[in-house]
């Protein structure tokens, strides 16, 4: 990974993320800024997230085994074209997560499936939200929104022209609220 810090042997709560090209990253950040500017939520940028699509959420990931496998996975993968064509949300009665949804192409689903086969045997658990057949690819725009804030945020988003770009890198973060810690980033499609 690109991070030179010493990484302990097991990551307790981590996410493996796909990162965008610079223009797509900037487009998502503009939406984050609009949502924050309207006083709705600034949690994504305040927590230190980069715009991304999460491939996996894992507990107790054995890094000594996983990191070399992730390097190989990144090198053997190809950058993928992505198109965000809709807005969606997850949630219950009081707390909603707003997101951009990409077209779930066969190539994107294949990349996810290949990563799941890699990570699953190397951790204590993978969140069921990221298991094949249950994964909803998405790029989070805001977390923990009330119904009222969710509706206000949706009004700010214009994807009448889809946001298009490329998935160019894979990264790993330790999720520790209120901030995330990026453990490293690897370019997709480059020999390590």
N, C-alpha and C positions, 0 to 999 in steps of 0.2 A: 504494500500500500504506500501511498505517497507520504504518509505521516511518519516522521522519524521517531516519534515518542515511543517509549517502551509500552507495549500492549500486554496486559496480563493474560494468563492462559485461558480464561473463560470470560465471555461478555454476558452479563446477566440479562439485560434487556436491550436488544438491538434491532435495528431495521436495516435492510439492504435496499438501496434506492437506485433507480435509474435517473440520471441527470440529463438535462437538455443542452442543446447548442445555445450560444449566447443570446440570439434573438428570441428564442422561445422562452428562455429563462427570464429575459427582460419583459416579455409580454405577460407572463404570470406575475412577476413582481409589480407590474403596473396595476393589475387587478388587486393584489394585496394592498398596494398603496391607496387605491380608491376606497377599498373597504375600511382601511384604517382611517383615512381622511374623513370618512363619513361617521367616524366614532363608533363603528360596529365591532371591529376586532383588529388587533395588530399581533396576535399570538404567533402566527407563523414566522414572521421576520424577527419578532422580539425573542423567540425561543432559539433562533439561530438556524432554522431550517433553510435549505436551498430548495427552490422549486424542483419537484421530483415526482416520480411514480414509484411507490413502494413495491418491491418484489416479494419481500418476506419480513415478517416480524417474528423474532426468535427469542427464546429464553435459554440461558446457559449454553451459549455457542462455544464449542472448543476451537479457539482461534488458531492454535498451532496446526491443526489439520485443515481448517476451513480456508485460511488465507492463501495458501498455495493453490488450493482447488479453485478459489475465486479468481486468482490471477490467470489460471489456465482457462477458466470459463470466459473471462473478459477477452482474452487474446483470441479465443476460438469463435467468439460471437462477432456479428457484424453490426455497425450502427444501423438503427431502424428509423424509418420515416414515421412520424406520428402526426395525427390530426385530431385536435380537440373539437368535437362537433356538438357537444351538449353539456349542459350543466345539470348536476344532480345533488342529492343530499342523502346522508345516512342519519338516523337518529331515532330517538324515542319521543316521549311526551315533552320533555323540557330542554334537551340538549341535542343540537343538530350539527353535523359536519357538512359544509358546503364544498363541492369539488367540481373540477372540469373533468369530463369523461372523454377519453380518446376512443376512436374507432378501434374495436378489439380485433385486430387483424390476426390471421393465422400465425404470422411471424412473431407478433407480440406474445400470443398465447404459448407458442412453442418455446420462446425464450424463458417465459415464466415457468413452464413445466420442467425445462432442463435445469433451471436454478433450483426448483423445489427438490428434484431428485438429488442434487448436490448437497443442499443444506439439511434436509430432513434427518439423515442419519447422524449428523454432527451436532445436534442440539437436543436439549431436554424436551422442547416443544416448539412447534410452529403454530402461530395463531391460526385458528380455523378460517379467519377472514382472508388469509393468504394461501390457502390450500387450493390445488387445482380443482376446478368445478365450483368453487365458492368465491374465487378471487374476482373482485370488481376493479379493474385497472382505473386509477383516478389520480389526479393531482389536487391535493387539498388546498383550498382557498381560505377557509376559516373554520375554527373549532368551537364547540360549546356555545352555539348560538340558540337564543330563544326563537320561537316561531316568528316573532315580530322582526328581530334582527335578521333572520334568514331571509324573510321576504324583502327587506330593505336591501340586503346584499345582492340578491338575485337581480333586482332592478338596475344595479350598477354594471352588470356584465353584458357585454354585447359580443356575441360570437356569431353574428349573422354571416360574417366571413370567418370560417374556422381558423383557429390558431394552428399553424402547421410548423413542423420543424423536425429535428432529429434527436434521437436518444443516443448520446455520445459517450457516456461514462457510467460506471457503476460505483457506488460508494457505500460505506458502512458507517452508521451512526449509533452511538449509545444514547438511548432515550432515558433521560433523567430530568424530569420537570423541575424547574421551569425552563431549563435550556437543554438542548441536545449537544452532544460532543461528537464531532466528525472524527472518525478514526482513520479515514483514508479514502482516496478516490483512484480508480483505475480507468484509463481510456478503454473503450470497447474497440476490439479489432486490431490491437497492436500487440506485437510479441513483447512479453515482459522482459 
